Amino acid sequence: QVAEAVAQPLLGTRRVTLVAGGSGAVGVARLPGEILDVVTRLPSAVEALTGVSVAQVRGGLGTSRG
């Protein structure tokens, strides 16, 4: 769900410009890794900015999808 929310703004994107340095994947091959990096860092960033633990909030929501 978090990955979907992070990727959602990209649905209407017509052009993406990636700037990279160093070694590793370049171009469109780098995009999935960049999205995964954002998703991985997001919970700690939300907690740092708001004081709210994403893990605790998610745990309080249960596993039902309605």
N, C-alpha and C positions, 0 to 999 in steps of 0.2 A: 504494500500500500504506500509506503514511504517512497519507494522507487517510482511508482506511478505518479505520485504527486510532484516529485522533482522533475520527472520527464514531461509532465503535462504541458508546460509552456513551450516545449519544443515542437508540439504537434503542428502549430501554425507557422513554424520557421521555414523560410524559403532559402536561407543561406546561413551557413555557420563558418566563421573564420577561427581557426585554432592556431594559436601561437605556442610553439614548443621549443624547448632547448634541451640540450643533453642527448642522451641516448634513449632508445626505446621506440615504441610505436609512434608513427606520425600520421597526420591526416585523419580520415574518418575512422581508421582503426583505433585511434586513441579515444574516441568519444565514449564508448561503453565504460572504459576504465575511469574516465573523468566523472561520469555519472555515478559510478560505484563509489568513488572517492567522496563525492558530495553526500551521498546517502550515508556513508560510514561516519562522516564528521557531523552530520546534522543533529543527532541527539545531544551530543555534548555542547554544540553551539546553542541549541535552544535552551538547554539548562543554564549555560553561562549567561545568556541574555535575559532569561525570564525567571530563573530559579526553580523552574518546573522540570521535574524528571520525566522524560518521555516514557521511559520504562515503567515508572510507577503509574502514569496516566493510562498507558496501554494496558497494564495489568488490571486496573480498575474497570476497564471497559469489557473485560471478558473476551470470549472467543466467538460469540454469536455475531453473524453478519446480517441478521435481521431477516 
